[in-house]
Amino acid sequence: MHLSIFQIFKTTPNITLKMMTTLAAALLIPVVYGFPRTSPPAALYNTGPGLVPNEYIVKLRDGSSAATLDSTIRPFRANVTHTYQTLFHGFAANLDHQALDQLLHDPQVEYIQQDSWASIAVIESSTVDQANAEWGLGRISYRKKGSKIYTYDSSGGAGTCSYILDTGVDASHPDFGGRATQLRSFINGSEKDDHGHGTHCAGTAGSTTYGVAKQTKILGVKILDSSGKGKWAGINSALEWVAGDHESRGCKGVFVNLSIDGPDSPSTKEMMAKLVGLGIFVAGAAGNFNKDVGNNTPGSEPSICTVGATDYQDKKALFSNFGKALDILAPGMTIVSTVPGGGKICRARQWLLHTL
């Protein structure tokens, strides 16, 4: 049985005015602050980046009235910054811990979200246009052939490492801008590039004038001799060495270039696959004998990126290997790039790295 304040006063004649006022205030609390919540507290979403201290968005239950919104806001009106009445009923306010807890236990509140910062959805990036670029560079940055402009991101591969496993790299070439280092040799004889193919590949990968990734670190690893030949055993050692060496260099991306071709080498293909499993991007040449890649290494290893060559007319270069193993085709004829001693040369059969 529920008695009104007047019934209580009538049946209790000795009640004092002070006692009556106190009792009335207690009975009126639910009217001002809402009835106590019998269900679990409202959900509080307060995780994620950019949270704003003490600022919250309060969403009332669906179907709540404008009067309910007004009564819920009333105790916090001085700190309310936004009111929502069209899409749903709710408000945003600056709330201390006590006020937050009170609203979490209000049965009219569905959830409370701590406010956070949003920002424009844009990639902070800029591009650079290299005028009078070699045809291969122009081709990989435009859908149509014939461009003499190479457009690339201004970061240019900054922070990445490009391991050029070849005949070595002339790190002193001025077009490398001090970003090149000849690290190791896995064959007998000179550690220098005494052939030229390795320096040419390195220039195509990352030299200032002829390179795709103009700010990558160029790391030379010699696996081929002055005649351009090397054994799989030494090549395997180089691959294994790269797996350990890259960990100490802090590269945000690692690229391994194998512009070589040879018969099937299961051990080499397995090592390349292991490198890919470490998150290293491995690219290999399809080969230059106008035949199916077949089981040739490195091109037949499915985990790596196998690259064939195109000519000026966007046709497969006459010499380029082909087949299901190919992943991409890229400019590969008359490619101008760096050579040992500081100069440049045009190689008729050179596939172009454009993976960074």
Stockholm file with secondary structure:
# STOCKHOLM 1.0

chainA/1-356         MHLSIFQIFKTTPNITLKMMTTLAAALLIPVVYGFPRTSPPAALYNTGPGLVPNEYIVKLRDGSSAATLDSTIRPFRANVTHTYQTLFHGFAANLDHQALDQLLHDPQVEYIQQDSWASIAVIESSTVDQANAEWGLGRISYRKKGSKIYTYDSSGGAGTCSYILDTGVDASHPDFGGRATQLRSFINGSEKDDHGHGTHCAGTAGSTTYGVAKQTKILGVKILDSSGKGKWAGINSALEWVAGDHESRGCKGVFVNLSIDGPDSPSTKEMMAKLVGLGIFVAGAAGNFNKDVGNNTPGSEPSICTVGATDYQDKKALFSNFGKALDILAPGMTIVSTVPGGGKICRARQWLLHTL
#=GR chainA/1-356 SS CCCCHHHHHHHCTTCCHHHHHHHHHHHHHHHHHCCCCCSCCCEEECCSTTEEEEEEEEEECTTCCHHHHHHHHGGGGGGEEEEECSSSCEEEEECCHHHHHHHHTCTTEEEEEEEECCCCCCCCCCEEEETTCCHHHHHHTSSSTTCCCEEEETTTTTTEEEEEEESCCCTTCGGGTTCEEEEEECSSSCSSCSSSHHHHHHHHHHCTTTCSSTTSEEEEEECSCTTSCCCHHHHHHHHHHHHHHGGGTTCSEEEEEECCCBSCCHHHHHHHHHHHHTTCEEEEECCSSSSBCTTCBTTTCTTSEEEEEECTTSSBCTTCCBSTTCCEEEECSSEEEECTTSCEEEESSCCCCCCC
#=GC SS_cons         CCCCHHHHHHHCTTCCHHHHHHHHHHHHHHHHHCCCCCSCCCEEECCSTTEEEEEEEEEECTTCCHHHHHHHHGGGGGGEEEEECSSSCEEEEECCHHHHHHHHTCTTEEEEEEEECCCCCCCCCCEEEETTCCHHHHHHTSSSTTCCCEEEETTTTTTEEEEEEESCCCTTCGGGTTCEEEEEECSSSCSSCSSSHHHHHHHHHHCTTTCSSTTSEEEEEECSCTTSCCCHHHHHHHHHHHHHHGGGTTCSEEEEEECCCBSCCHHHHHHHHHHHHTTCEEEEECCSSSSBCTTCBTTTCTTSEEEEEECTTSSBCTTCCBSTTCCEEEECSSEEEECTTSCEEEESSCCCCCCC
//
